Amino acid sequence: MSDEILFQKIVCNDAQRLDSFLARFLGEVLPGASRSGIATAIKAGLVSVNKKAVLKPAHKLKINDEVLVKKSRIPNENSRISSENSRIPNELFEKIKIIYEDDDILVISKPSGLVVHEASSLKGESTLVDFLKQSNRQLATLGGEFRAGIVHRLDRYTSGVMVVAKSDFASAELSSQLQQKTASRIYIALCDLPLKQNCVVERAIGRCENNRLKKAVYPLGKNGAKYAKSAFCNIFLDEVQNPQNSPKKNTPNIIAAKLFTGRTHQIRVHLSSINRHILGDVLYGFKGSCDIIRVFLHGYILELKHPRTGQMMSFCAPLEDDFAALIGVDTRTLNEKLTKNFVLSCFEPINQWLCLS
């Protein structure tokens, strides 16, 4: 499009500053979005409210105001980095943790903010694939140059465990496990409300009719909706810290989610369908603090068979510091209490849970 309109309608659902609103909304869906970059874009006349240009970042939005962004990329602090050998900021290099590695697979913990692979909307953006290539590791090539080694992905602002294929043999075997649903993935999320009860959600997911950035629950087949199944359970904070106490009010609600299928935004869509929202997930209805600018969803456990030996392997990516900070405990204490075995045990009575379809 000639004037590069990326979002034709972003409706404000809460009275707030324009720059805060864009930081929360665009931070999830727009590559490179940063508070300083957004302020620069507003001052440059690239943002309008109700079809009128607004040049003040502190402009106060009203409920139902429509915001339009007319640029394909908001400038950010890293935009000046152009060298092929230095595309990834040092802070993201440092946050990528190696959990396990052999000749066939590499298991990592991806930090929030890192894109997995390049896409048409992410030209020049630093990616996990860039990091893998620059580390001089052998990578599977079945997915092509831009997806070298990638057999599954996490959203940009979702952190956590991922497996990378280092050989084409491993890539084919791991992809088969994911398609046949023999690999198990469990996530930890911080939500606005606790679940009414632990539950299994079996609801098909397709393209959202009103927002091309979103997915939504539809009858099977409508808007390309495909079968999707997730399980959710409460993990109360006080249960982690002190099992004898009941949960306190006004603390983030910890929820564990187990995927049986792997649809785009599946956990976020299924939680939204039961009126629960991940902290920071403005795209799917979170309406809390403007200071929360990432989606608090973390890939915690990944279980799979080793592609060559067939041995069952289980990997865990400890929660990041920002999770602990938001909960109000130190990171070491949180990860010592919220162990892999504890989280796995939460799903043992899954056959007794409410099933929503």
DAWOVEN-V38528 format. One record per backbone hydrogen bond with DSSP energy under -1.0 kcal/mol. NH is the residue of the N-H (numbers start at 1). CO is the residue of the C=O. E is the energy in kcal/mol with one decimal. If there is no record, write none. Layout:
# DAWOVEN-V38528
NH:CO:E
NH:CO:E
This chain:
# DAWOVEN-V38528
4:1:-1.3
6:69:-1.4
7:69:-1.0
10:67:-1.0
12:65:-2.8
18:59:-2.3
19:57:-2.3
21:17:-2.2
22:18:-2.4
23:19:-2.2
24:20:-1.9
25:21:-2.6
26:22:-2.5
30:26:-3.2
33:30:-1.6
38:34:-2.7
39:35:-2.1
40:36:-2.1
41:37:-2.1
42:38:-2.3
43:39:-2.3
44:40:-1.4
45:42:-1.7
46:41:-2.4
48:68:-2.3
49:52:-3.0
50:66:-3.3
52:49:-1.3
54:47:-1.9
59:56:-1.9
61:16:-3.4
64:12:-3.4
65:62:-2.0
67:10:-2.7
68:48:-2.7
70:46:-2.6
79:76:-1.6
81:78:-2.1
86:83:-1.8
92:89:-1.1
93:89:-1.6
94:90:-2.4
96:92:-1.0
97:109:-1.6
99:107:-2.9
100:107:-1.7
102:105:-2.3
106:164:-2.3
107:100:-3.2
108:162:-2.4
109:97:-2.2
110:160:-3.4
113:156:-2.2
114:111:-1.4
122:119:-2.1
125:122:-2.1
128:115:-2.4
129:116:-1.6
131:127:-1.7
132:128:-2.4
133:129:-2.6
134:130:-2.6
135:131:-1.1
136:133:-1.6
137:132:-1.3
140:165:-2.1
144:141:-1.8
148:145:-1.1
149:140:-1.2
150:147:-2.0
158:155:-1.7
159:297:-1.7
160:110:-2.4
161:299:-2.4
162:108:-2.2
164:106:-3.2
165:149:-2.8
166:104:-3.2
171:167:-2.3
172:168:-2.3
173:169:-2.2
174:170:-2.8
175:171:-2.3
176:172:-1.8
177:173:-1.9
178:174:-2.2
179:175:-2.3
180:176:-2.5
182:177:-2.3
183:177:-1.0
184:303:-2.5
186:301:-2.4
187:257:-3.2
188:298:-2.7
189:255:-2.8
190:296:-2.0
191:253:-3.0
192:277:-2.2
199:232:-2.2
200:354:-2.9
201:230:-3.1
202:356:-3.4
203:228:-1.0
205:226:-2.5
206:216:-2.8
207:223:-2.3
208:214:-1.7
214:211:-1.8
216:206:-2.4
218:204:-1.7
221:225:-1.9
222:219:-2.0
224:221:-1.4
225:222:-1.8
226:205:-2.4
230:201:-2.4
231:258:-2.1
232:199:-3.1
233:256:-2.2
235:254:-3.0
240:236:-1.4
241:237:-2.3
242:238:-3.3
245:242:-2.0
253:191:-1.7
255:189:-2.9
256:233:-2.6
257:187:-2.5
258:231:-2.7
259:185:-2.4
260:229:-2.3
266:263:-1.9
269:265:-2.8
270:266:-2.8
271:267:-2.4
272:268:-2.1
273:269:-1.9
274:271:-1.2
275:272:-1.7
276:271:-2.5
279:190:-3.1
281:278:-2.5
282:280:-1.9
285:282:-1.7
286:281:-2.2
292:289:-1.1
296:279:-2.4
297:295:-2.2
298:188:-2.5
299:159:-3.4
300:186:-1.7
301:186:-2.4
302:315:-2.4
303:184:-2.8
304:313:-2.3
306:311:-3.2
310:306:-2.2
313:304:-3.5
315:302:-2.8
317:300:-2.2
324:320:-1.4
325:321:-2.5
326:322:-1.9
327:323:-2.0
328:324:-2.4
329:324:-2.1
334:330:-2.2
335:331:-2.4
336:332:-1.9
337:333:-1.8
338:334:-3.0
339:337:-1.7
343:339:-2.2
344:340:-2.6
345:341:-2.1
346:342:-1.0
347:344:-1.3
348:345:-1.4
350:347:-1.5
352:349:-2.1
353:350:-1.6
354:198:-1.2
356:200:-3.5
